[in-house]
């Protein structure tokens, strides 16, 4: 099992599908991460295929925050405020817009990039780095 997998399972397993939110960009990023780990030899081709299969079944059941004009505008603000990379800003902006449009205030922002997690924490999101147990408040 990958580093952080158990923490992710423990976080999302008890949630109803409607309580799981993913940016449209997240679909691409998860696929990319699986293939990157496969190329690096961290996952066997069989394990990578299994992970993609599971992802393909689970992701359509989640709430999806599409990349829309509100997400793009919020991304620009987050880049200015936190110096984020473009795709990281889109991920965080997707969460921002979802919080504003759904009224769900207890979103947990999950990522493994310290700068992105720090920005999310500064934007008043609870954060989780499943791989490293990273909490920006302790950094």
The first five atom37 places (N, CA, C, CB, O) and aatype in JSON, in Angstrom:
{
  "aatype": [20, 20, 20, 20, 20, 20, 20, 20, 20, 20, 20, 20, 20, 20, 20, 20, 20, 20, 20, 20, 20, 20, 20, 20, 20, 20, 20, 20, 20, 20, 20, 20, 20, 20, 20, 20, 20, 20, 20, 20, 20, 20, 20, 20, 20, 20, 20, 20, 20, 20, 20, 20, 20, 20, 20, 20, 20, 20, 20, 20, 20, 20, 20, 20, 20, 20, 20, 20, 20, 20, 20, 20, 20, 20, 20, 20, 20, 20, 20, 20, 20, 20, 20, 20, 20, 20, 20, 20, 20, 20, 20, 20, 20, 20, 20, 20, 20, 20, 20, 20, 20, 20, 20, 20, 20, 20, 20, 20, 20, 20, 20, 20, 20, 20, 20, 20, 20, 20, 20, 20, 20, 20, 20, 20, 20, 20, 20, 20, 20, 20, 20, 20, 20, 20, 20, 20, 20, 20, 20],
  "atom_mask": [
    [1, 1, 1, 1, 1],
    [1, 1, 1, 1, 1],
    [1, 1, 1, 1, 1],
    [1, 1, 1, 1, 1],
    [1, 1, 1, 1, 1],
    [1, 1, 1, 1, 1],
    [1, 1, 1, 1, 1],
    [1, 1, 1, 1, 1],
    [1, 1, 1, 1, 1],
    [1, 1, 1, 1, 1],
    [1, 1, 1, 1, 1],
    [1, 1, 1, 1, 1],
    [1, 1, 1, 1, 1],
    [1, 1, 1, 1, 1],
    [1, 1, 1, 1, 1],
    [1, 1, 1, 1, 1],
    [1, 1, 1, 1, 1],
    [1, 1, 1, 1, 1],
    [1, 1, 1, 1, 1],
    [1, 1, 1, 1, 1],
    [1, 1, 1, 1, 1],
    [1, 1, 1, 1, 1],
    [1, 1, 1, 1, 1],
    [1, 1, 1, 1, 1],
    [1, 1, 1, 1, 1],
    [1, 1, 1, 1, 1],
    [1, 1, 1, 1, 1],
    [1, 1, 1, 1, 1],
    [1, 1, 1, 1, 1],
    [1, 1, 1, 1, 1],
    [1, 1, 1, 1, 1],
    [1, 1, 1, 1, 1],
    [1, 1, 1, 1, 1],
    [1, 1, 1, 1, 1],
    [1, 1, 1, 1, 1],
    [1, 1, 1, 1, 1],
    [1, 1, 1, 1, 1],
    [1, 1, 1, 1, 1],
    [1, 1, 1, 1, 1],
    [1, 1, 1, 1, 1],
    [1, 1, 1, 1, 1],
    [1, 1, 1, 1, 1],
    [1, 1, 1, 1, 1],
    [1, 1, 1, 1, 1],
    [1, 1, 1, 1, 1],
    [1, 1, 1, 1, 1],
    [1, 1, 1, 1, 1],
    [1, 1, 1, 1, 1],
    [1, 1, 1, 1, 1],
    [1, 1, 1, 1, 1],
    [1, 1, 1, 1, 1],
    [1, 1, 1, 1, 1],
    [1, 1, 1, 1, 1],
    [1, 1, 1, 1, 1],
    [1, 1, 1, 1, 1],
    [1, 1, 1, 1, 1],
    [1, 1, 1, 1, 1],
    [1, 1, 1, 1, 1],
    [1, 1, 1, 1, 1],
    [1, 1, 1, 1, 1],
    [1, 1, 1, 1, 1],
    [1, 1, 1, 1, 1],
    [1, 1, 1, 1, 1],
    [1, 1, 1, 1, 1],
    [1, 1, 1, 1, 1],
    [1, 1, 1, 1, 1],
    [1, 1, 1, 1, 1],
    [1, 1, 1, 1, 1],
    [1, 1, 1, 1, 1],
    [1, 1, 1, 1, 1],
    [1, 1, 1, 1, 1],
    [1, 1, 1, 1, 1],
    [1, 1, 1, 1, 1],
    [1, 1, 1, 1, 1],
    [1, 1, 1, 1, 1],
    [1, 1, 1, 1, 1],
    [1, 1, 1, 1, 1],
    [1, 1, 1, 1, 1],
    [1, 1, 1, 1, 1],
    [1, 1, 1, 1, 1],
    [1, 1, 1, 1, 1],
    [1, 1, 1, 1, 1],
    [1, 1, 1, 1, 1],
    [1, 1, 1, 1, 1],
    [1, 1, 1, 1, 1],
    [1, 1, 1, 1, 1],
    [1, 1, 1, 1, 1],
    [1, 1, 1, 1, 1],
    [1, 1, 1, 1, 1],
    [1, 1, 1, 1, 1],
    [1, 1, 1, 1, 1],
    [1, 1, 1, 1, 1],
    [1, 1, 1, 1, 1],
    [1, 1, 1, 1, 1],
    [1, 1, 1, 1, 1],
    [1, 1, 1, 1, 1],
    [1, 1, 1, 1, 1],
    [1, 1, 1, 1, 1],
    [1, 1, 1, 1, 1],
    [1, 1, 1, 1, 1],
    [1, 1, 1, 1, 1],
    [1, 1, 1, 1, 1],
    [1, 1, 1, 1, 1],
    [1, 1, 1, 1, 1],
    [1, 1, 1, 1, 1],
    [1, 1, 1, 1, 1],
    [1, 1, 1, 1, 1],
    [1, 1, 1, 1, 1],
    [1, 1, 1, 1, 1],
    [1, 1, 1, 1, 1],
    [1, 1, 1, 1, 1],
    [1, 1, 1, 1, 1],
    [1, 1, 1, 1, 1],
    [1, 1, 1, 1, 1],
    [1, 1, 1, 1, 1],
    [1, 1, 1, 1, 1],
    [1, 1, 1, 1, 1],
    [1, 1, 1, 1, 1],
    [1, 1, 1, 1, 1],
    [1, 1, 1, 1, 1],
    [1, 1, 1, 1, 1],
    [1, 1, 1, 1, 1],
    [1, 1, 1, 1, 1],
    [1, 1, 1, 1, 1],
    [1, 1, 1, 1, 1],
    [1, 1, 1, 1, 1],
    [1, 1, 1, 1, 1],
    [1, 1, 1, 1, 1],
    [1, 1, 1, 1, 1],
    [1, 1, 1, 1, 1],
    [1, 1, 1, 1, 1],
    [1, 1, 1, 1, 1],
    [1, 1, 1, 1, 1],
    [1, 1, 1, 1, 1],
    [1, 1, 1, 1, 1],
    [1, 1, 1, 1, 1],
    [1, 1, 1, 1, 1],
    [1, 1, 1, 1, 1],
    [1, 1, 1, 1, 1]
  ],
  "atom_positions": [
    [[0.85, -1.17, 0.0], [0.0, 0.0, 0.0], [0.9, 1.24, 0.0], [-0.97, 0.0, 1.23], [1.91, 1.28, 0.7]],
    [[0.52, 2.24, -0.79], [1.28, 3.47, -0.9], [1.28, 4.25, 0.41], [0.72, 4.34, -2.03], [0.35, 4.13, 1.21]],
    [[2.33, 5.06, 0.62], [2.34, 5.97, 1.76], [1.09, 6.84, 1.7], [3.63, 6.86, 1.77], [0.76, 7.38, 0.65]],
    [[0.42, 6.96, 2.79], [-0.76, 7.8, 2.85], [-2.05, 7.15, 2.43], [-0.54, 8.97, 2.02], [-3.13, 7.7, 2.67]],
    [[-1.97, 5.97, 1.82], [-3.19, 5.31, 1.35], [-4.14, 5.01, 2.5], [-2.83, 4.01, 0.62], [-5.35, 5.24, 2.38]],
    [[-3.62, 4.5, 3.6], [-4.48, 4.16, 4.73], [-5.17, 5.41, 5.26], [-3.66, 3.49, 5.85], [-6.36, 5.36, 5.57]],
    [[-4.44, 6.53, 5.37], [-5.06, 7.77, 5.85], [-6.17, 8.23, 4.91], [-4.01, 8.88, 6.0], [-7.22, 8.69, 5.37]],
    [[-5.94, 8.13, 3.6], [-6.97, 8.53, 2.64], [-8.19, 7.63, 2.75], [-6.4, 8.49, 1.21], [-9.32, 8.11, 2.74]],
    [[-7.97, 6.35, 2.85], [-9.08, 5.41, 2.99], [-9.88, 5.72, 4.25], [-8.57, 3.94, 3.02], [-11.11, 5.76, 4.22]],
    [[-9.17, 5.93, 5.35], [-9.84, 6.25, 6.61], [-10.63, 7.56, 6.52], [-8.82, 6.33, 7.74], [-11.67, 7.7, 7.16]],
    [[-10.13, 8.5, 5.74], [-10.82, 9.78, 5.59], [-12.08, 9.65, 4.75], [-9.88, 10.81, 4.97], [-13.13, 10.17, 5.13]],
    [[-11.99, 8.98, 3.61], [-13.1, 9.0, 2.66], [-14.07, 7.83, 2.77], [-12.57, 9.04, 1.28], [-15.22, 7.94, 2.36]],
    [[-13.62, 6.71, 3.31], [-14.49, 5.53, 3.35], [-15.81, 5.77, 4.08], [-13.76, 4.4, 4.02], [-16.85, 5.34, 3.58]],
    [[-15.82, 6.44, 5.23], [-17.1, 6.61, 5.92], [-18.02, 7.67, 5.3], [-16.85, 6.97, 7.35], [-19.17, 7.8, 5.71]],
    [[-17.53, 8.41, 4.32], [-18.31, 9.48, 3.72], [-19.26, 8.96, 2.65], [-17.39, 10.54, 3.14], [-18.93, 8.02, 1.92]],
    [[-20.41, 9.57, 2.56], [-21.3, 9.28, 1.44], [-20.66, 9.87, 0.18], [-22.75, 9.88, 1.68], [-19.86, 10.8, 0.27]],
    [[-21.0, 9.33, -0.98], [-20.39, 9.82, -2.22], [-20.6, 11.32, -2.4], [-20.97, 9.07, -3.42], [-19.72, 12.01, -2.9]],
    [[-21.78, 11.82, -2.0], [-22.06, 13.25, -2.16], [-21.2, 14.12, -1.25], [-23.52, 13.53, -1.88], [-21.17, 15.34, -1.42]],
    [[-20.5, 13.53, -0.3], [-19.62, 14.28, 0.59], [-18.19, 14.32, 0.06], [-19.64, 13.68, 1.98], [-17.31, 14.92, 0.68]],
    [[-17.95, 13.69, -1.06], [-16.61, 13.67, -1.65], [-16.61, 14.62, -2.84], [-16.2, 12.21, -2.08], [-17.44, 14.51, -3.74]],
    [[-15.69, 15.54, -2.82], [-15.61, 16.57, -3.84], [-14.25, 16.51, -4.51], [-15.86, 17.97, -3.24], [-13.23, 16.34, -3.85]],
    [[-14.26, 16.64, -5.81], [-13.01, 16.63, -6.56], [-13.1, 17.65, -7.68], [-12.7, 15.22, -7.12], [-14.11, 17.74, -8.38]],
    [[-12.05, 18.4, -7.84], [-11.96, 19.3, -8.97], [-11.83, 18.49, -10.26], [-10.75, 20.28, -8.82], [-11.28, 17.39, -10.25]],
    [[-12.35, 19.02, -11.35], [-12.17, 18.36, -12.65], [-10.69, 18.1, -12.91], [-12.77, 19.21, -13.8], [-10.33, 17.08, -13.5]],
    [[-9.86, 19.01, -12.48], [-8.41, 18.86, -12.64], [-7.91, 17.66, -11.83], [-7.69, 20.14, -12.2], [-6.92, 17.03, -12.22]],
    [[-8.56, 17.37, -10.74], [-8.16, 16.24, -9.9], [-8.19, 14.92, -10.63], [-9.05, 16.17, -8.69], [-7.36, 14.04, -10.38]],
    [[-9.15, 14.76, -11.53], [-9.24, 13.54, -12.31], [-7.93, 13.31, -13.07], [-10.43, 13.6, -13.29], [-7.39, 12.2, -13.09]],
    [[-7.43, 14.37, -13.69], [-6.2, 14.29, -14.48], [-4.99, 14.11, -13.57], [-6.04, 15.55, -15.35], [-4.1, 13.32, -13.88]],
    [[-4.96, 14.82, -12.46], [-3.81, 14.75, -11.56], [-3.65, 13.36, -10.93], [-3.93, 15.8, -10.47], [-2.53, 12.86, -10.81]],
    [[-4.75, 12.75, -10.53], [-4.66, 11.41, -9.95], [-4.15, 10.41, -11.0], [-6.04, 10.95, -9.4], [-3.29, 9.58, -10.71]],
    [[-4.68, 10.5, -12.2], [-4.23, 9.62, -13.28], [-2.73, 9.82, -13.54], [-5.04, 9.87, -14.57], [-1.98, 8.86, -13.7]],
    [[-2.32, 11.07, -13.59], [-0.91, 11.4, -13.82], [-0.03, 10.85, -12.7], [-0.73, 12.91, -13.93], [1.04, 10.3, -12.97]],
    [[-0.46, 11.0, -11.45], [0.33, 10.52, -10.32], [0.51, 9.01, -10.37], [-0.32, 10.92, -8.99], [1.59, 8.49, -10.09]],
    [[-0.54, 8.31, -10.72], [-0.45, 6.85, -10.82], [0.54, 6.46, -11.9], [-1.84, 6.22, -11.12], [1.4, 5.61, -11.67]],
    [[0.44, 7.06, -13.07], [1.35, 6.73, -14.17], [2.8, 7.14, -13.85], [0.89, 7.41, -15.47], [3.74, 6.43, -14.21]],
    [[2.97, 8.28, -13.19], [4.32, 8.73, -12.8], [4.96, 7.71, -11.86], [4.27, 10.14, -12.12], [6.14, 7.38, -12.02]],
    [[4.2, 7.21, -10.9], [4.73, 6.21, -9.96], [5.01, 4.89, -10.66], [3.76, 5.99, -8.81], [5.95, 4.17, -10.31]],
    [[4.21, 4.58, -11.64], [4.46, 3.36, -12.41], [5.77, 3.51, -13.18], [3.28, 3.06, -13.38], [6.6, 2.6, -13.17]],
    [[5.97, 4.64, -13.85], [7.21, 4.86, -14.61], [8.44, 4.87, -13.71], [7.13, 6.17, -15.38], [9.53, 4.47, -14.13]],
    [[8.27, 5.35, -12.48], [9.38, 5.4, -11.54], [9.65, 4.04, -10.89], [9.09, 6.44, -10.45], [10.61, 3.9, -10.14]],
    [[8.83, 3.06, -11.19], [9.02, 1.73, -10.61], [8.44, 1.58, -9.21], [10.48, 1.4, -10.58], [8.68, 0.57, -8.55]],
    [[7.68, 2.57, -8.76], [7.06, 2.5, -7.43], [5.77, 1.69, -7.44], [6.79, 3.9, -6.92], [5.32, 1.23, -6.39]],
    [[5.18, 1.54, -8.61], [3.99, 0.71, -8.79], [4.23, -0.25, -9.94], [2.73, 1.6, -9.07], [4.83, 0.12, -10.96]],
    [[3.79, -1.46, -9.78], [3.85, -2.4, -10.9], [2.79, -2.01, -11.91], [3.66, -3.87, -10.42], [1.82, -1.34, -11.56]],
    [[2.94, -2.42, -13.17], [1.88, -2.14, -14.15], [0.52, -2.68, -13.7], [2.26, -2.74, -15.5], [-0.51, -2.04, -13.94]],
    [[0.51, -3.84, -13.07], [-0.75, -4.42, -12.59], [-1.37, -3.55, -11.49], [-0.52, -5.85, -12.07], [-2.58, -3.32, -11.49]],
    [[-0.54, -3.07, -10.57], [-1.06, -2.21, -9.5], [-1.53, -0.86, -10.04], [0.01, -1.99, -8.42], [-2.53, -0.31, -9.57]],
    [[-0.82, -0.34, -11.01], [-1.23, 0.92, -11.63], [-2.57, 0.74, -12.34], [-0.15, 1.42, -12.63], [-3.46, 1.58, -12.21]],
    [[-2.71, -0.34, -13.08], [-3.97, -0.61, -13.77], [-5.12, -0.77, -12.78], [-3.85, -1.86, -14.64], [-6.23, -0.3, -13.01]],
    [[-4.84, -1.44, -11.67], [-5.87, -1.62, -10.64], [-6.26, -0.28, -10.03], [-5.37, -2.58, -9.54], [-7.45, -0.01, -9.83]],
    [[-5.28, 0.55, -9.74], [-5.56, 1.87, -9.16], [-6.39, 2.72, -10.12], [-4.24, 2.59, -8.8], [-7.32, 3.41, -9.71]],
    [[-6.05, 2.69, -11.4], [-6.81, 3.47, -12.39], [-8.22, 2.91, -12.53], [-6.09, 3.45, -13.77], [-9.17, 3.68, -12.69]],
    [[-8.37, 1.62, -12.46], [-9.69, 1.01, -12.53], [-10.56, 1.44, -11.35], [-9.57, -0.53, -12.57], [-11.72, 1.8, -11.52]],
    [[-9.99, 1.39, -10.16], [-10.73, 1.81, -8.96], [-11.1, 3.29, -9.06], [-9.88, 1.56, -7.67], [-12.22, 3.68, -8.76]],
    [[-10.12, 4.11, -9.48], [-10.38, 5.53, -9.65], [-11.5, 5.76, -10.66], [-9.09, 6.25, -10.09], [-12.37, 6.61, -10.44]],
    [[-11.48, 5.03, -11.75], [-12.49, 5.19, -12.8], [-13.89, 4.85, -12.3], [-12.14, 4.32, -13.99], [-14.88, 5.41, -12.79]],
    [[-13.98, 3.96, -11.35], [-15.28, 3.6, -10.77], [-15.72, 4.61, -9.71], [-15.21, 2.2, -10.16], [-16.91, 4.93, -9.62]],
    [[-14.79, 5.1, -8.91], [-15.12, 5.98, -7.79], [-15.36, 7.43, -8.19], [-14.03, 5.93, -6.77], [-16.3, 8.06, -7.71]],
    [[-14.53, 7.95, -9.04], [-14.57, 9.39, -9.34], [-15.92, 9.84, -9.9], [-13.48, 9.73, -10.33], [-16.4, 10.9, -9.5]],
    [[-16.54, 9.1, -10.81], [-17.85, 9.58, -11.31], [-18.94, 9.66, -10.25], [-18.31, 8.69, -12.42], [-19.96, 10.31, -10.46]],
    [[-18.73, 9.0, -9.12], [-19.72, 9.03, -8.04], [-19.55, 10.24, -7.12], [-19.61, 7.76, -7.22], [-20.43, 10.54, -6.3]],
    [[-18.44, 10.94, -7.25], [-18.15, 12.09, -6.4], [-18.75, 13.36, -6.99], [-16.63, 12.25, -6.22], [-19.07, 13.42, -8.18]],
    [[-18.88, 14.37, -6.13], [-19.26, 15.69, -6.63], [-18.05, 16.25, -7.38], [-19.71, 16.65, -5.45], [-16.92, 16.15, -6.91]],
    [[-18.31, 16.83, -8.52], [-17.23, 17.41, -9.31], [-17.37, 18.92, -9.37], [-17.21, 16.81, -10.73], [-18.43, 19.44, -9.71]],
    [[-16.29, 19.61, -9.04], [-16.26, 21.06, -9.22], [-15.61, 21.31, -10.56], [-15.49, 21.78, -8.05], [-14.41, 21.11, -10.73]],
    [[-16.41, 21.76, -11.51], [-15.87, 22.02, -12.84], [-15.0, 23.28, -12.83], [-17.01, 22.16, -13.87], [-15.13, 24.14, -11.96]],
    [[-14.14, 23.34, -13.8], [-13.31, 24.53, -13.96], [-14.13, 25.52, -14.79], [-11.9, 24.2, -14.65], [-14.3, 25.35, -16.0]],
    [[-14.62, 26.54, -14.12], [-15.52, 27.51, -14.73], [-14.95, 28.91, -14.53], [-16.97, 27.4, -14.13], [-13.9, 29.05, -13.9]],
    [[-15.6, 29.94, -15.04], [-15.05, 31.3, -14.88], [-14.79, 31.7, -13.42], [-15.98, 32.3, -15.51], [-13.83, 32.41, -13.14]],
    [[-15.63, 31.27, -12.49], [-15.41, 31.6, -11.08], [-14.12, 30.96, -10.57], [-16.61, 31.15, -10.22], [-13.37, 31.57, -9.81]],
    [[-13.88, 29.73, -10.97], [-12.66, 29.04, -10.56], [-11.44, 29.74, -11.16], [-12.69, 27.54, -11.01], [-10.43, 29.93, -10.47]],
    [[-11.52, 30.13, -12.41], [-10.39, 30.81, -13.06], [-10.09, 32.15, -12.36], [-10.7, 31.04, -14.57], [-8.93, 32.45, -12.08]],
    [[-11.11, 32.94, -12.08], [-10.9, 34.22, -11.42], [-10.34, 34.03, -10.01], [-12.21, 35.02, -11.36], [-9.44, 34.76, -9.59]],
    [[-10.88, 33.07, -9.28], [-10.37, 32.79, -7.93], [-8.93, 32.29, -8.0], [-11.27, 31.75, -7.22], [-8.13, 32.61, -7.12]],
    [[-8.6, 31.53, -9.02], [-7.22, 31.05, -9.2], [-6.25, 32.22, -9.3], [-7.12, 30.17, -10.45], [-5.18, 32.2, -8.7]],
    [[-6.63, 33.22, -10.07], [-5.77, 34.4, -10.23], [-5.54, 35.09, -8.89], [-6.38, 35.38, -11.24], [-4.42, 35.49, -8.56]],
    [[-6.6, 35.24, -8.12], [-6.47, 35.86, -6.8], [-5.54, 35.06, -5.9], [-7.85, 36.01, -6.13], [-4.72, 35.63, -5.17]],
    [[-5.66, 33.73, -5.94], [-4.82, 32.88, -5.1], [-3.36, 32.92, -5.54], [-5.33, 31.44, -5.14], [-2.46, 32.83, -4.7]],
    [[-3.13, 33.05, -6.83], [-1.75, 33.19, -7.33], [-1.15, 34.49, -6.78], [-1.72, 33.18, -8.89], [-0.01, 34.51, -6.32]],
    [[-1.93, 35.56, -6.85], [-1.44, 36.85, -6.34], [-1.22, 36.8, -4.83], [-2.43, 37.96, -6.68], [-0.24, 37.34, -4.33]],
    [[-2.11, 36.15, -4.11], [-2.06, 36.13, -2.65], [-1.0, 35.18, -2.11], [-3.4, 35.74, -2.1], [-0.37, 35.47, -1.09]],
    [[-0.78, 34.04, -2.79], [0.09, 33.0, -2.23], [1.25, 32.58, -3.14], [-0.72, 31.79, -1.91], [2.08, 31.76, -2.74]],
    [[1.33, 33.13, -4.33], [2.41, 32.76, -5.24], [2.33, 31.31, -5.7], [3.73, 33.01, -4.58], [3.36, 30.68, -5.95]],
    [[1.13, 30.78, -5.82], [0.96, 29.38, -6.21], [1.24, 29.17, -7.69], [-0.45, 28.9, -5.88], [1.14, 30.1, -8.49]],
    [[1.6, 27.93, -8.03], [1.68, 27.54, -9.43], [0.26, 27.47, -9.99], [2.42, 26.16, -9.6], [-0.7, 27.31, -9.23]],
    [[0.14, 27.59, -11.29], [-1.17, 27.7, -11.93], [-2.11, 26.54, -11.58], [-1.0, 27.76, -13.44], [-3.23, 26.78, -11.15]],
    [[-1.66, 25.32, -11.76], [-2.56, 24.19, -11.52], [-2.88, 24.02, -10.04], [-1.94, 22.9, -12.06], [-3.97, 23.58, -9.69]],
    [[-1.93, 24.36, -9.17], [-2.22, 24.33, -7.73], [-3.29, 25.37, -7.39], [-0.92, 24.59, -6.91], [-4.18, 25.1, -6.58]],
    [[-3.19, 26.53, -8.0], [-4.18, 27.57, -7.75], [-5.56, 27.13, -8.23], [-3.77, 28.88, -8.46], [-6.57, 27.42, -7.58]],
    [[-5.62, 26.42, -9.34], [-6.9, 25.92, -9.84], [-7.5, 24.9, -8.87], [-6.73, 25.28, -11.24], [-8.7, 24.9, -8.63]],
    [[-6.65, 24.04, -8.31], [-7.15, 23.06, -7.34], [-7.74, 23.76, -6.11], [-6.02, 22.11, -6.9], [-8.85, 23.44, -5.69]],
    [[-7.01, 24.71, -5.56], [-7.48, 25.41, -4.38], [-8.69, 26.28, -4.71], [-6.37, 26.26, -3.78], [-9.63, 26.36, -3.91]],
    [[-8.69, 26.91, -5.85], [-9.83, 27.73, -6.26], [-11.08, 26.87, -6.44], [-9.52, 28.47, -7.57], [-12.18, 27.3, -6.11]],
    [[-10.92, 25.67, -6.93], [-12.06, 24.76, -7.08], [-12.7, 24.48, -5.72], [-11.62, 23.43, -7.73], [-13.92, 24.44, -5.6]],
    [[-11.87, 24.3, -4.72], [-12.37, 24.06, -3.37], [-13.06, 25.32, -2.83], [-11.21, 23.63, -2.43], [-14.1, 25.23, -2.19]],
    [[-12.47, 26.47, -3.09], [-13.05, 27.74, -2.67], [-14.45, 27.91, -3.26], [-12.15, 28.92, -3.1], [-15.41, 28.21, -2.55]],
    [[-14.55, 27.72, -4.57], [-15.83, 27.92, -5.26], [-16.85, 26.9, -4.78], [-15.64, 27.81, -6.79], [-18.02, 27.23, -4.59]],
    [[-16.42, 25.67, -4.59], [-17.34, 24.65, -4.08], [-17.85, 25.02, -2.7], [-16.65, 23.28, -4.04], [-19.04, 24.86, -2.41]],
    [[-16.97, 25.51, -1.86], [-17.39, 25.92, -0.51], [-18.43, 27.05, -0.6], [-16.17, 26.38, 0.32], [-19.41, 27.05, 0.14]],
    [[-18.2, 28.0, -1.48], [-19.11, 29.14, -1.61], [-20.45, 28.73, -2.23], [-18.46, 30.22, -2.46], [-21.49, 29.25, -1.83]],
    [[-20.44, 27.83, -3.18], [-21.68, 27.48, -3.88], [-22.49, 26.39, -3.2], [-21.36, 27.05, -5.29], [-23.71, 26.34, -3.34]],
    [[-21.82, 25.51, -2.46], [-22.55, 24.43, -1.8], [-22.92, 24.76, -0.36], [-21.73, 23.17, -1.82], [-23.84, 24.16, 0.2]],
    [[-22.21, 25.71, 0.23], [-22.44, 26.03, 1.62], [-21.78, 25.05, 2.58], [-23.9, 26.08, 1.89], [-21.96, 25.16, 3.8]],
    [[-21.04, 24.09, 2.05], [-20.33, 23.12, 2.9], [-19.09, 23.82, 3.44], [-19.96, 21.81, 2.1], [-18.22, 24.23, 2.67]],
    [[-19.0, 23.95, 4.75], [-17.89, 24.71, 5.34], [-16.81, 23.84, 5.95], [-18.42, 25.64, 6.38], [-15.73, 24.34, 6.28]],
    [[-17.06, 22.56, 6.1], [-16.07, 21.7, 6.75], [-15.29, 20.84, 5.75], [-16.76, 20.8, 7.77], [-15.01, 19.68, 6.01]],
    [[-14.96, 21.44, 4.61], [-14.17, 20.74, 3.6], [-12.75, 20.5, 4.11], [-14.14, 21.53, 2.29], [-12.16, 21.36, 4.76]],
    [[-12.21, 19.34, 3.8], [-10.81, 19.03, 4.1], [-10.06, 19.06, 2.77], [-10.65, 17.63, 4.83], [-10.39, 18.32, 1.84]],
    [[-9.06, 19.93, 2.68], [-8.28, 20.06, 1.45], [-7.12, 19.08, 1.54], [-7.76, 21.52, 1.24], [-6.29, 19.17, 2.45]],
    [[-7.05, 18.14, 0.6], [-6.04, 17.08, 0.63], [-5.05, 17.31, -0.51], [-6.7, 15.67, 0.51], [-5.43, 17.46, -1.67]],
    [[-3.77, 17.34, -0.15], [-2.7, 17.5, -1.13], [-1.4, 17.04, -0.49], [-2.58, 18.99, -1.62], [-1.35, 16.79, 0.71]],
    [[-0.37, 16.94, -1.31], [0.94, 16.55, -0.78], [1.99, 17.62, -1.03], [1.39, 15.25, -1.4], [3.18, 17.37, -0.81]],
    [[1.59, 18.78, -1.47], [2.51, 19.88, -1.73], [2.44, 20.87, -0.57], [2.16, 20.58, -3.08], [1.37, 21.41, -0.27]],
    [[3.58, 21.11, 0.08], [3.59, 21.97, 1.27], [3.11, 23.39, 1.0], [4.97, 22.03, 1.86], [2.34, 23.94, 1.78]],
    [[3.55, 23.98, -0.11], [3.13, 25.35, -0.41], [1.62, 25.42, -0.63], [3.87, 25.88, -1.66], [0.96, 26.36, -0.19]],
    [[1.08, 24.44, -1.3], [-0.36, 24.39, -1.55], [-1.13, 24.17, -0.25], [-0.69, 23.29, -2.56], [-2.16, 24.81, -0.02]],
    [[-0.64, 23.29, 0.59], [-1.29, 23.05, 1.88], [-1.25, 24.29, 2.77], [-0.63, 21.87, 2.59], [-2.22, 24.6, 3.46]],
    [[-0.13, 24.98, 2.75], [-0.01, 26.2, 3.54], [-0.99, 27.25, 3.04], [1.43, 26.74, 3.49], [-1.64, 27.93, 3.84]],
    [[-1.09, 27.4, 1.73], [-2.05, 28.36, 1.17], [-3.48, 27.97, 1.54], [-1.9, 28.43, -0.37], [-4.29, 28.83, 1.89]],
    [[-3.79, 26.7, 1.46], [-5.15, 26.23, 1.8], [-5.46, 26.51, 3.27], [-5.29, 24.72, 1.51], [-6.56, 26.94, 3.62]],
    [[-4.48, 26.27, 4.12], [-4.67, 26.53, 5.56], [-4.89, 28.03, 5.78], [-3.44, 26.02, 6.38], [-5.72, 28.41, 6.6]],
    [[-4.16, 28.86, 5.07], [-4.32, 30.32, 5.19], [-5.67, 30.78, 4.66], [-3.2, 31.04, 4.45], [-6.16, 31.86, 5.01]],
    [[-6.27, 29.95, 3.79], [-7.6, 30.25, 3.26], [-8.69, 29.6, 4.12], [-7.71, 29.76, 1.81], [-9.84, 29.48, 3.69]],
    [[-8.31, 29.19, 5.32], [-9.25, 28.64, 6.31], [-9.84, 27.28, 5.95], [-10.35, 29.6, 6.52], [-11.0, 26.99, 6.26]],
    [[-9.04, 26.45, 5.29], [-9.42, 25.07, 5.06], [-8.67, 24.18, 6.04], [-9.14, 24.65, 3.6], [-7.51, 24.44, 6.36]],
    [[-9.33, 23.15, 6.51], [-8.6, 22.09, 7.21], [-7.81, 21.37, 6.13], [-9.58, 21.09, 8.01], [-8.32, 21.16, 5.03]],
    [[-6.57, 21.0, 6.43], [-5.72, 20.39, 5.4], [-5.2, 19.04, 5.86], [-4.55, 21.31, 5.06], [-5.12, 18.74, 7.05]],
    [[-4.85, 18.23, 4.87], [-4.29, 16.91, 5.13], [-3.3, 16.56, 4.04], [-5.41, 15.85, 5.22], [-3.61, 16.63, 2.86]],
    [[-2.1, 16.18, 4.45], [-1.12, 15.58, 3.55], [-1.07, 14.11, 3.93], [0.31, 16.27, 3.66], [-0.44, 13.75, 4.92]],
    [[-1.71, 13.25, 3.16], [-1.79, 11.85, 3.55], [-0.45, 11.12, 3.51], [-2.75, 11.14, 2.65], [-0.3, 10.09, 4.16]],
    [[0.51, 11.65, 2.77], [1.8, 10.96, 2.66], [2.74, 11.29, 3.81], [2.45, 11.33, 1.35], [3.53, 10.44, 4.23]],
    [[2.68, 12.5, 4.31], [3.71, 12.94, 5.25], [3.16, 13.42, 6.59], [4.52, 14.02, 4.64], [3.93, 13.91, 7.41]],
    [[1.85, 13.28, 6.82], [1.27, 13.8, 8.07], [1.6, 15.26, 8.26], [1.76, 12.99, 9.27], [1.75, 15.71, 9.39]],
    [[1.71, 16.02, 7.18], [2.12, 17.42, 7.26], [0.96, 18.3, 7.71], [2.66, 17.91, 5.9], [-0.14, 18.22, 7.18]],
    [[1.23, 19.14, 8.68], [0.29, 20.14, 9.16], [1.02, 21.48, 9.1], [-0.22, 19.81, 10.61], [1.99, 21.67, 9.82]],
    [[0.56, 22.41, 8.24], [1.28, 23.69, 8.1], [1.44, 24.46, 9.4], [0.57, 24.56, 7.12], [2.37, 25.25, 9.54]],
    [[0.56, 24.26, 10.34], [0.66, 24.99, 11.61], [1.87, 24.54, 12.41], [-0.61, 24.79, 12.44], [2.33, 25.25, 13.3]],
    [[2.4, 23.36, 12.09], [3.56, 22.84, 12.8], [4.86, 23.13, 12.07], [3.41, 21.37, 13.02], [5.94, 22.84, 12.6]],
    [[4.78, 23.68, 10.87], [5.99, 23.91, 10.05], [6.71, 25.18, 10.5], [5.61, 24.03, 8.55], [7.74, 25.53, 9.94]]
  ]
}
